[in-house]
Amino acid sequence: MRTSIKGDDLLIDDEVLPKDHQAFLSDKAKVFKASRSKVSFLILQSEPIGEPVTMYGPFVMNTEEEINQAYSDYRSTRFGGWPWERSDPVHGKEKKRFAKYADGSKEERKISSLNI
């Protein structure tokens, strides 16, 4: 498991994880406690993929050559182009949550307030 911490230090079993740090946790880690005040953290769990991993910026690939190709693709096509007629699309005063799917269908839900 991997965790990312925001806020004050976090006590995991008997070890302190300072704020703005990451850690790899064993499946035996049990006690999570804020050392001083409010702490937010994210825990992710996955299985090893058994392949090389290379990352740069927002891209994660297997090789540096694939990273370079991803940057080249992004620079030339913006991954397929921007689907809106303006470069700064806005949703107006009636904000809605929406999802647009690959088949062209769209799902919208009105939300009463936004916590931004």
N, C-alpha and C positions, 0 to 999 in steps of 0.2 A: 504494500500500500504506500501511497505517497500523499503527503499532506502539505498544504501551504497555509501560512499563518499571517493574519493581519490583526493589529491591535497590540496588546501587551504580550509578554512571554506566556508560553503555555507549558504546563508541567505534564509530561507524559510518563506515567509510572514515576520513576525517581529522577528523570532527566529533564532539564529545561531546554525548550526550543525557543530561541529568541524570535521576536517579531520580524516579519518580512524574511523568514527563512523557510526552507523546505527540508523535509526529512523522508527517508524511506523507513516504514514501520514494519515490524514483524507482525504476524497474525496473533501474537501473544500480548501486544500492547492493550492495556485495559483501562487505565485511569487517565482521564483527560481533565485538567483543572487549570483555570486561569490563575496566574500567579498574583495579579494585582487587581485588574478590572476587566472590562469587556474585551472579549476575544472572538474573532470570527475565523473559522478555518474550514478548509475543503479537504475531504478525504476521497481519494480515487483508488480504485482497486482494479488490477488487471493481471493477466497471465503474460509471462515473457513471450515475445513473438519469435525469438530465436533467429533474428535477422539483424544486420547492421543498421544503425540509425544515425542519420546525419541531419542536423537542423541548422537553419540560418533564417533569421527574421521569422515570418509567419509560416515558413515552409518546413516540413519534416519529410524526408525521403530516405532512401537506402544509401545513396551515394552522392558525392559532391557534384558529379555530372548531372544527376537528376535535379538537384537544387538549382544548378545553373539553367537547366532547361525550363524549370518552373518559373524562374524569374524572366526568362526570355519570352515564354508563353504569356505571362502576365503583362509584360511591357507591350507586346504586340497586339493582344486581343482583349486584355482585361478579363480573361477567362470567359469569352463569349460576348463581351460588350455590355453596355449599360442599357437595360430594357426600357428606361423611361425617357421621355422627350426632353426633360430638363436635367441639368447636372446637380440640382439641389432639390430633389422631390420632397414635398412636405405633405402632411396629411390633413391640414386644416384644423379647425377648432373641434370638430367632432372626431376625436381620436378613437380608433378601433384597432384591435389586434387582428392581424391577418396572417395567413399562410398561403403562399402561391406554390402550387405543385407542378412537377415536370409535365404532367398531362394537360396543363393549362387551367385546371380548376383552381378555384380560390375559395378559401374559408375565412369568414369574418366574424368577429365577436366584438360587441360593444363593451367597453370597460368604463366603470363609473369614475375612477380616479387613477392617476398615475403617481407612483411613489418614486419620484426622480430626485 
